[in-house]
Amino acid sequence: MKFLIPVAFILFLSGCGVTYPEGELLESIDRILSVEYSIEDVRTAREGGSLWFHVPVKRIFNRELELHEDLIKKLRNVSLTATRVFLSSDADIEFFCMYIFSEDGMELRMIRHTEDVEKARMWYISQESLQLRSKTSIDYNPVVLGEKAVKNMAGADPGDIRNYLKDDKRDDIIRYIPGFEEIERLKSRRIADDRALIYA
């Protein structure tokens, strides 16, 4: 699937001095997102030279398989804040990593090198080139999909469950768990990018 993320890192010209010291980097980003954009649900983290943003949204794509306008607006504000703080900080940040995840389990990852962001700011490269230099990927969260699968099986008759399951344990599951409708709570744990354990 080909798609273009129409989100540019909007850049501020920074003055002299350090406005956002390294020790206050994450707090500064969280404060700007909250005060200026009323964004409270984005989690920020730093791992070495990478700055991570965990961005929850309702939907990533609309019905036309284009990026949802709510996502575009939110991602633009997060990108603006990240660039603004980075350009006025003494922190050694090499990558911006955006991890966007939706309620239906879809995940979008976008990674940009801060040198490319600075080059785009100085017009050494175009916004289109900045986009092409970004690493993007789409995946699904197995925890969300696994929980949906279990919930969809609630109340299903044994024949439906037997057809739904694809491994050699299907008969054992039917024998020892006669009614999924009795499930009271689910616990989940992601063990890999594409695998999760679902506890009923």
C-alpha positions as CSV (number, residue, x, y, z in Angstrom):
1,M,0.0,0.0,0.0
2,K,1.5,3.3,-1.0
3,F,0.7,6.4,1.0
4,L,2.2,9.7,1.7
5,I,2.3,11.2,5.1
6,P,1.4,14.9,4.5
7,V,2.9,16.1,7.7
8,A,5.8,18.4,7.6
9,F,8.0,19.2,10.6
10,I,7.2,22.9,11.0
11,L,10.3,24.5,12.3
12,F,10.9,27.5,14.5
13,L,14.1,29.6,14.2
14,S,15.7,29.4,17.5
15,G,17.7,32.1,19.2
16,C,20.9,31.9,21.0
17,G,21.3,29.9,24.2
18,V,19.7,26.8,25.6
19,T,15.9,27.2,26.2
20,Y,15.2,23.6,27.0
21,P,18.1,22.0,29.0
22,E,18.7,18.3,28.5
23,G,17.5,17.4,32.0
24,E,14.1,19.1,31.3
25,L,13.7,17.8,27.7
26,L,10.7,15.5,28.2
27,E,9.0,17.7,30.8
28,S,9.3,20.7,28.3
29,I,7.7,18.7,25.5
30,D,4.9,17.5,27.7
31,R,4.2,21.0,29.0
32,I,4.0,22.5,25.5
33,L,1.7,19.8,24.3
34,S,-0.6,20.3,27.2
35,V,-0.6,24.1,27.5
36,E,-0.5,25.0,23.8
37,Y,-2.3,22.1,22.1
38,S,-4.4,20.6,24.9
39,I,-2.8,17.2,24.2
40,E,-2.6,15.1,27.3
41,D,-2.4,11.5,26.1
42,V,0.9,11.6,24.2
43,R,3.7,9.8,26.1
44,T,7.3,10.8,25.5
45,A,10.4,8.8,26.2
46,R,14.1,9.0,25.5
47,E,16.3,6.0,24.7
48,G,19.9,7.0,24.1
49,G,19.9,9.4,21.2
50,S,16.3,8.7,20.2
51,L,13.3,10.7,21.2
52,W,10.1,8.6,21.2
53,F,6.5,9.7,21.0
54,H,3.6,7.3,21.7
55,V,0.6,8.9,20.0
56,P,-2.8,7.3,20.5
57,V,-5.6,8.0,18.0
58,K,-9.0,6.7,17.2
59,R,-8.2,5.9,13.5
60,I,-5.2,6.1,11.3
61,F,-6.9,5.9,8.0
62,N,-10.3,7.2,6.8
63,R,-12.6,5.3,4.4
64,E,-10.6,6.5,1.4
65,L,-7.5,5.0,2.9
66,E,-6.0,8.4,3.4
67,L,-4.5,9.5,6.7
68,H,-7.3,10.7,9.0
69,E,-7.4,14.4,9.4
70,D,-7.5,14.2,13.2
71,L,-4.3,12.2,13.0
72,I,-2.7,14.7,10.7
73,K,-3.5,17.6,13.0
74,K,-2.3,15.8,16.1
75,L,0.9,14.5,14.5
76,R,1.6,18.0,13.1
77,N,1.4,19.5,16.6
78,V,3.6,16.8,18.1
79,S,6.2,17.2,15.3
80,L,6.2,20.9,15.7
81,T,6.8,20.6,19.5
82,A,9.5,18.0,19.0
83,T,11.4,20.2,16.5
84,R,10.9,23.3,18.5
85,V,12.4,21.8,21.7
86,F,15.2,20.0,19.9
87,L,16.5,23.1,18.1
88,S,16.7,25.0,21.4
89,S,18.2,22.2,23.5
90,D,21.6,21.0,24.4
91,A,20.4,17.3,24.3
92,D,22.2,15.0,21.8
93,I,19.2,13.7,19.9
94,E,19.7,11.7,16.7
95,F,16.3,10.3,15.8
96,F,12.6,11.3,16.2
97,C,10.5,8.2,16.5
98,M,6.7,8.5,16.2
99,Y,4.7,5.5,17.3
100,I,1.1,6.0,16.4
101,F,-1.5,3.4,17.4
102,S,-5.2,3.3,16.9
103,E,-8.1,1.8,18.8
104,D,-8.6,-0.9,16.1
105,G,-5.0,-2.2,16.6
106,M,-3.3,-0.6,13.6
107,E,0.2,0.8,14.3
108,L,2.1,3.4,12.3
109,R,5.8,4.0,13.0
110,M,7.7,6.9,11.5
111,I,11.4,7.6,12.2
112,R,13.3,10.7,11.1
113,H,17.0,11.6,11.5
114,T,17.4,15.0,13.2
115,E,20.1,16.0,10.7
116,D,17.5,15.7,7.9
117,V,15.1,17.8,9.9
118,E,17.8,20.5,10.3
119,K,18.6,20.3,6.5
120,A,14.9,20.8,5.7
121,R,14.9,23.8,8.0
122,M,17.8,25.4,6.1
123,W,16.2,24.4,2.8
124,Y,19.2,22.2,1.9
125,I,16.6,19.5,1.2
126,S,12.9,19.7,0.3
127,Q,10.0,18.6,2.4
128,E,9.5,15.8,-0.2
129,S,13.1,14.7,0.3
130,L,12.6,14.8,4.0
131,Q,9.5,12.5,3.6
132,L,11.4,10.1,1.4
133,R,14.3,9.9,4.0
134,S,11.8,9.0,6.7
135,K,11.4,5.3,7.6
136,T,7.7,4.3,7.9
137,S,6.0,1.0,8.6
138,I,2.5,-0.2,9.2
139,D,1.6,-3.1,11.4
140,Y,-1.2,-4.5,13.7
141,N,-1.0,-4.9,17.5
142,P,-1.5,-8.6,18.2
143,V,-2.9,-7.9,21.7
144,V,-5.8,-5.9,20.2
145,L,-6.5,-8.5,17.5
146,G,-6.2,-11.4,20.0
147,E,-8.6,-9.9,22.4
148,K,-11.1,-9.1,19.6
149,A,-10.8,-12.7,18.4
150,V,-11.6,-14.1,21.9
151,K,-14.5,-11.7,22.5
152,N,-15.9,-12.5,19.0
153,M,-15.9,-16.2,20.0
154,A,-18.0,-15.5,23.1
155,G,-21.3,-17.4,22.9
156,A,-20.3,-19.1,19.6
157,D,-21.4,-22.7,19.3
158,P,-18.7,-25.5,19.3
159,G,-18.9,-25.9,15.5
160,D,-18.1,-22.2,14.9
161,I,-15.2,-22.3,17.4
162,R,-13.9,-25.5,15.8
163,N,-13.9,-23.9,12.4
164,Y,-12.4,-20.7,13.7
165,L,-9.3,-22.2,15.4
166,K,-6.6,-23.5,13.1
167,D,-4.2,-25.5,15.3
168,D,-4.3,-29.1,16.6
169,K,-5.5,-27.9,20.0
170,R,-9.0,-26.9,18.9
171,D,-10.7,-30.1,20.2
172,D,-8.9,-29.7,23.6
173,I,-10.1,-26.1,23.8
174,I,-13.7,-27.2,23.1
175,R,-13.4,-30.0,25.6
176,Y,-12.0,-27.9,28.5
177,I,-13.5,-24.5,27.8
178,P,-17.1,-25.4,26.9
179,G,-18.4,-21.8,27.1
180,F,-16.5,-18.6,26.2
181,E,-19.5,-16.7,27.5
182,E,-18.3,-17.4,31.0
183,I,-15.1,-15.4,30.5
184,E,-15.1,-12.5,33.0
185,R,-11.8,-10.8,32.3
186,L,-9.0,-10.9,29.8
187,K,-5.3,-10.3,30.4
188,S,-2.8,-9.8,27.5
189,R,0.9,-9.5,27.0
190,R,2.7,-8.8,23.9
191,I,5.7,-11.1,23.4
192,A,6.8,-10.0,19.9
193,D,5.8,-7.6,17.1
194,D,3.3,-10.1,15.8
195,R,2.5,-12.3,18.8
196,A,0.6,-11.9,22.0
197,L,-0.5,-14.1,24.9
198,I,-4.2,-13.7,25.8
199,Y,-5.3,-15.0,29.3
200,A,-9.0,-15.6,29.9
